[in-house]
Amino acid sequence: MKREPTLQSGQALVLAIALTGVVLLAVTQFYKLADTATARMRQTSSADAAAYSAALVQARALNYMAYLNRAYVAHHLATAHMLSLASWGNFAAQESRQLTRRNPPPSLITMMFGPLHGNAYRQSTAASALNGSPYLGTDLVQALTAHQRYSNVTFLALQQSLQRHFQPQAEAAARAVLAANLDLDDFDANIDLLLEPDSEKPFRTLAANSFVADWVHGLSQQYEFLQPRNHTAYNLWSVSKRCPHLRHQLRRRGRTTLDRDGRWSSADTQSYHALRSNRWILCYYREYEMGWAWIPTANTQIIDAPTVDSPPDDFSDQAFWRWVEAVGKWDIHTGVSNPMASSRARAQGMRLPGSRLVPVAVLEPSLSSLPLYLRVRQKHSIPAIDTEAWAEAYFAHPAFKNERPNIFNPHWQARLRPKPDPSKEKGA
């Protein structure tokens, strides 16, 4: 039997359409929330990668500064070796000249101090070829100039550039990583980026005559070639009844020095000190200079020994002891240096180019690491997507666990770090 339509017909369709709209709205909101969550997760991951990359760039810069500082010290030590080599070469060449004059003769040195010293004196003839040699002239000057250029020009420029670009390079790395991961057409128009270090000035400058000089000087002690070249030989028998305890002496003196201005110099001398005596001043030492050399790197440097201006070439017209009393410069009774040889070395010194210690950048001593804070915000996102990330460059020596962070050993690394707890920071 056919049912007649009533006024209630079609009401279920209205409810179904309304319910469908609600479901569609819920599904739309669900997809929007899912898209927002996905975008937030992607942005969080990108922010972590960007923060880590920024910290990694800073860690690499710190390691580069460490290598730079170590190269700086190596150049200074190479300069010290070259100056010592020049001093030794000039000393040997000068001794070969004195040998040809037989003043003193090698037979006397052998008789007084033994065959080893006598043979060494005779073998100085082989050094006569060093007179005018390019190895002690042009070639050496070119090599020292190259070391000087690095230490006093290149090193300073690189050090200042690294400090100046330390933060901008980190920001550039973070921006590049975010731009590659977020894949936006116009990064600057869509992303607000903030990268802040915890310390605005992580570096400070040390004076050249402070830790840097101590470090260079300390490392130079590890090289035998740079050690003091001091030795005194004595003859065996008594010389004078007035002083039976004294002997003839053969004094070898030499030293490579880093002065207070951070400049190297090298000096070498050797003299035969003949013991003499008379009734006026009793026993004294008459010096016969055998070899000398003085290699300064600045006009202001002075040789570390007593010296006089224009010593006479011989003492045929006056007694040695009277001349010394007249100039009054050194003690001929108990002295331990070679004043005559040092005087001739100063007069004939060969100045060479030399590096000078310059101020060096170091970390602030209060820093244990270099933390970074990164905030990324999408400008036109609804709802706004705002993410944060924390990372740091930290120092970890593989062997010495308790070594303080520094930029002299290249052991800097990067890592993400958890969000700082304000309550713990206040408590600390």
HELIX and SHEET records of a PDB file:
HELIX    1   1 GLN A   11  ARG A  101  1                                  91    
HELIX    2   2 PRO A  106  PHE A  113  1                                   8    
HELIX    3   3 PRO A  115  ARG A  122  1                                   8    
HELIX    4   4 GLN A  123  LEU A  130  5                                   8    
HELIX    5   5 PRO A  134  LEU A  136  5                                   3    
HELIX    6   6 THR A  138  ARG A  149  1                                  12    
HELIX    7   7 TYR A  150  THR A  154  3                                   5    
HELIX    8   8 PHE A  155  ARG A  164  1                                  10    
HELIX    9   9 PHE A  166  LEU A  182  1                                  17    
HELIX   10  10 PHE A  187  ASN A  190  1                                   4    
HELIX   11  11 ALA A  208  VAL A  212  3                                   5    
HELIX   12  12 ALA A  213  SER A  220  1                                   8    
HELIX   13  13 GLU A  224  LEU A  226  5                                   3    
HELIX   14  14 PHE A  320  VAL A  327  1                                   8    
HELIX   15  15 PRO A  339  ALA A  347  1                                   9    
HELIX   16  16 PRO A  422  GLY A  427  1                                   6    
SHEET    1   A 4 ILE A 191  PRO A 197  0                                        
SHEET    2   A 4 SER A 369  GLN A 378 -1                                        
SHEET    3   A 4 ASP A 386  PHE A 395 -1                                        
SHEET    4   A 4 TRP A 412  LEU A 416 -1                                        
SHEET    1   B 2 PHE A 203  LEU A 206  0                                        
SHEET    2   B 2 VAL A 360  LEU A 363 -1                                        
SHEET    1   C 4 HIS A 231  TYR A 234  0                                        
SHEET    2   C 4 GLN A 249  LEU A 258 -1                                        
SHEET    3   C 4 TRP A 264  ASN A 278 -1                                        
SHEET    4   C 4 LEU A 282  ILE A 295 -1                                        
END                                                                             
